[in-house]
């Protein structure tokens, strides 16, 4: 785990919405339980993706139990029905609802966004965090064009008070972003010991 990134997140103002988020990935982090267990108790969240992975619901159930025990916030990407079954929030993709279902009242809602239109759509949907990405080069999307700090800050204006950073996040990279950065999401930086 990138201790500097963790320290940055823990120094952000305290509130209901954590500043540190682990994103699961079926390829890069096949079993996210150990990484989730290393997150600061009561001060972080997990975005459960693992789309199409065999045993997704069972893994989601184990992750939900771990998150409840450690008081971590959990949102499920792209599947509002699974989120409801797990008692979790929902993570939208580009501000779009994945199906006709909606999240339960009071549940956490987050979203990804890759452009201004998606960021505005996420805000209209009620997302409390909008993960703008990829900020920097990332192993999740090799060769994909990165936003960089200036374009990220311009995009963040479309999600005032909700802008989060995802993609190539480390202690050093997060400090290159404007104060508008409310939270960070990561895979590799939070996946293992450092």
C-alpha positions in Angstrom: 0.0 0.0 0.0 1.2 3.5 -0.9 1.5 4.9 2.7 1.8 8.4 1.4 -1.5 8.1 -0.5 -3.1 6.7 2.5 -1.8 9.5 4.7 -3.0 12.1 2.1 -6.5 10.6 2.3 -6.6 10.5 6.1 -5.6 14.2 6.3 -8.6 15.2 4.2 -11.6 16.6 6.1 -13.5 14.0 7.8 -17.0 13.4 6.7 -19.5 10.7 5.6 -17.7 10.2 2.2 -14.3 8.6 2.5 -11.3 10.1 0.6 -9.7 6.8 -0.1 -11.2 4.1 -2.4 -10.0 0.7 -3.5 -11.2 -0.2 -7.0 -11.3 -4.0 -7.5 -10.2 -5.5 -10.8 -10.7 -9.1 -11.8 -7.3 -9.2 -13.6 -5.0 -7.0 -11.5 -6.6 -7.9 -8.1 -8.4 -11.2 -8.5 -9.0 -11.5 -4.7 -9.6 -8.0 -3.3 -10.3 -9.2 0.3 -6.7 -8.7 1.6 -6.4 -5.3 0.0 -9.8 -4.3 1.5 -8.8 -5.6 4.9 -5.7 -3.3 4.9 -7.7 -0.2 4.4 -8.1 2.2 7.4 -11.1 1.0 9.4 -14.1 3.3 9.0 -12.1 5.7 6.7 -12.2 4.2 3.2 -14.4 2.7 0.6 -14.4 -0.1 -2.0 -15.7 0.0 -5.6 -16.5 -3.6 -6.4 -16.2 -4.2 -10.2 -15.2 -7.8 -11.1 -17.7 -7.6 -14.0 -18.3 -11.0 -15.6 -16.0 -12.8 -13.2 -17.1 -16.2 -12.2 -18.5 -16.2 -8.6 -18.9 -12.4 -8.6 -22.0 -12.6 -6.3 -20.2 -14.9 -3.8 -17.1 -12.7 -3.8 -19.3 -9.6 -3.4 -21.0 -11.2 -0.4 -17.6 -11.9 1.3 -16.5 -8.4 0.5 -19.7 -6.9 1.9 -19.2 -8.8 5.1 -15.6 -7.6 5.4 -16.7 -4.0 4.7 -19.4 -4.1 7.3 -17.0 -5.5 9.9 -14.4 -2.9 9.1 -16.9 0.0 8.6 -15.8 0.5 5.0 -18.2 2.0 2.4 -19.0 -0.4 -0.4 -20.5 0.4 -3.9 -21.1 -2.1 -6.7 -20.2 -1.1 -10.2 -22.8 -1.6 -12.9 -25.3 -3.7 -11.1 -27.9 -2.0 -8.9 -29.6 -5.3 -8.1 -26.4 -6.9 -6.8 -25.8 -3.8 -4.8 -29.2 -4.0 -3.2 -28.7 -7.7 -2.4 -25.4 -6.8 -0.7 -26.8 -3.8 1.1 -24.3 -1.6 -0.8 -24.4 1.6 -2.8 -24.0 1.8 -6.6 -21.2 2.9 -8.8 -22.4 4.3 -12.1 -20.4 4.3 -15.3 -20.2 7.7 -17.0 -23.3 8.7 -14.9 -25.5 6.1 -16.4 -27.7 3.7 -14.5 -27.0 0.1 -15.5 -30.5 -1.1 -15.3 -34.0 -0.1 -14.4 -33.3 -0.5 -10.6 -32.4 2.3 -8.4 -30.3 2.3 -5.2 -32.1 2.1 -1.9 -32.8 5.4 -0.2 -29.7 6.9 1.5 -27.3 4.5 -0.2 -24.0 5.8 -1.5 -23.9 6.6 -5.2 -20.6 7.2 -7.0 -19.7 7.4 -10.7 -16.9 7.3 -13.2 -16.6 10.0 -15.8 -14.2 10.5 -18.7 -15.5 13.8 -20.1 -17.5 16.8 -19.1 -20.9 15.4 -20.4 -20.4 12.3 -18.2 -19.4 14.4 -15.2 -22.5 16.5 -15.5 -24.7 13.4 -16.0 -23.2 11.8 -12.8 -23.9 15.0 -10.8 -27.5 15.0 -12.1 -27.8 11.3 -11.1 -26.9 12.3 -7.5 -23.3 10.8 -7.4 -21.6 12.0 -4.2 -18.2 11.3 -5.8 -17.3 11.4 -9.5 -14.1 9.6 -10.3 -12.5 11.5 -13.2 -10.1 9.3 -15.1 -7.5 8.4 -16.1 -5.6 11.2 -14.5 -2.2 9.7 -15.1 -0.9 6.7 -17.0 -2.2 3.5 -15.5 -1.7 -0.2 -15.8 -5.4 -0.7 -16.0 -5.6 1.0 -19.3 -2.1 0.8 -20.9 -1.6 3.4 -23.6 -4.8 5.3 -22.9 -4.4 9.0 -23.0 -4.2 10.5 -19.5 -5.9 13.8 -18.5 -3.0 15.2 -16.6 -3.4 17.7 -13.8 -4.7 20.7 -15.9 -7.3 18.8 -17.9 -8.4 17.0 -14.7 -8.9 20.3 -12.9 -10.9 21.6 -15.9 -13.1 18.5 -15.8 -13.4 18.7 -12.0 -15.3 22.0 -12.5 -18.2 20.0 -13.9 -18.5 18.1 -10.6 -17.9 20.8 -7.9 -17.3 19.3 -4.5 -17.5 15.8 -5.8 -14.4 15.4 -8.0 -12.3 12.4 -7.3 -9.2 11.2 -9.1 -8.5 7.7 -10.5 -5.7 6.4 -12.6 -2.0 6.4 -11.7 -2.7 7.6 -8.2 0.2 7.7 -5.8 1.2 10.1 -3.0 3.3 12.1 -5.5 0.6 12.2 -8.2 -2.3 13.2 -6.0 -0.3 16.3 -4.8 -0.1 17.5 -8.4 -3.9 17.9 -8.4 -5.8 21.0 -7.4 -7.6 21.3 -4.1 -10.7 20.3 -5.9 -9.7 16.7 -5.4 -12.1 15.3 -2.9 -11.0 11.7 -3.0 -8.7 9.2 -4.8 -9.3 5.7 -6.1 -6.6 3.2 -6.9 -5.9 -0.4 -7.5 -2.1 -1.0 -7.6 -1.3 1.7 -5.0 -3.6 0.0 -2.5 -3.2 -3.6 -3.5 -0.1 -4.7 -1.6 2.3 -3.9 1.2 4.9 -1.1 0.7 
